C-alpha cells in the first residue's frame, strides 16, 4: 500500500510501505520536495541504491500515514507502480 513515512531527519518518503515489528520496508521510495508556492515534486529516494527496497529501523520513523488520493495517484503514475 502506498503510504508516507516521516523519518526522524524530517524527510517525507512516499512509497510502497510494509510495516514490520522492528522495521519499515520502503519500496520504490520518493522524497516529496516543495518546488514553489503550494506545489511539490517527487524525486527518487536513494537513487544510487542497487535494491529498490530499503528497510528502515522503526526508531528512525516518526509516523506513517496514507496520502491524499491525488498524491497517491501521482506517485503511482510517476514511479510506475
Steps between C-alpha positions, in 0.01 A plus 500: 500500500625849416570698816719785618767443763631798697854424611679648800717708262171664383501339156159394375531190284207371297506144378365151536525451873502177697502544876679234701560473872845662508531648150311666219565372147485776239479392136548747212530791742480862389565814701234770494661841450341845478561672165296814534199645668256217557689266265713197561702249304619146558858395449633147542614421853844337505537510119841331511385195697518168319186365669160664464405397855653645816424404859509787749518433876180602677695733732576718193127535418289778651167394348336336199181612325296454185537780245218686334360305206634755251852469640485119502384506137780739402754274671364196317515672162853643551660203674335236283324306770 
